[in-house]
Every structure is written in C-alpha cells, then in structure tokens.
Amino acid sequence: MDLSWWSIEVRDGEYPARAWRDAYSPALIEAALTHGARDWAFRSEDFGVVFELGFADEADWQRFRQLPAVIAALDAVAPDSLYVYRGRGGSAGAVHPRRRGPLPAAGAAAVPIEPEPPIVARPPLEPPLTTTEEPPLLVA
C-alpha cells in the first residue's frame, strides 16, 4: 500500500520545539490514528521536531487537518517556526533522505599559495639636500 505522507515541522524559536512535542504529541497521535493515519513518527532534529504522518489518501489528511485538536496544536506554534508540507524528511520535504557527498581524501595536497611579490629598493630620483644648501624659494 502506497501512503500519502505529510509532515508537520516545528522549528526551535522563542520556545523549544521539543516542549511543543511533549505538550501536543498525545492529542496529535490520537487524532491521527482515529482519523485514518496508517503510520506516523516523531523525529527530533537539530532545528526542532518533525511529525510525519502516512494516510491512505489525501481526504484522510484533510479531515485530520481540520480537527480542533490539530488546529490548536498548530496555533500554539509561532508562524515563522511552523512548516506543513506533503512528503517526508526534514525541511527538504524529500521522500527519501539525501545521500552524503564524497568524503575528502586523506592524502590530499594543500592548496598552493602564491608567494608575496619581492620588494625592490630603487635609488632616489633627486639627491637629498645637504645642510649647507638652502631649498629653492617658490614664488607664486
């Protein structure tokens, strides 16, 4: 059976997202299970928490989303800390988690650094004044 997955992501803000999870998870889980959720999971992330729900069809999700307990739980989150989207996984919303990139090689060479340009001493253009000579007067 292919499930329609939805995610409710709560990011840490003025209050920690884990406190929101502790307060609202029993009501959200009960509402999900009694209104057609086939699978669910709460995940803790570095940025907060993600509540993933798998429904048989989108109509079940819409009924779940309109329940007073769900509306109250989502209203308890600051608007800039709440993301509700279709799919699974963190804020990427991907169905499958992303693979890690290639690991850096252990024997990699250092980035070459260009040497600083040399300082070249040049002889002065005019000989310096001696103490016996007076500088020329400038007449304007």
Sequence and secondary structure as in RCSB ss.txt:
>XXXX:A:sequence
MDLSWWSIEVRDGEYPARAWRDAYSPALIEAALTHGARDWAFRSEDFGVVFELGFADEADWQRFRQLPAVIAALD
AVAPDSLYVYRGRGGSAGAVHPRRRGPLPAAGAAAVPIEPEPPIVARPPLEPPLTTTEEPPLLVA
>XXXX:A:secstr
   EEEEEEEE SSS HHHHHHHHHHHHHHHHHHTTEEEEEEEE SSEEEEEEEESSHHHHHHHHTSHHHHHHHH
TS GGGEEEEESSSTTT  SS         TT                 SS    SSS       
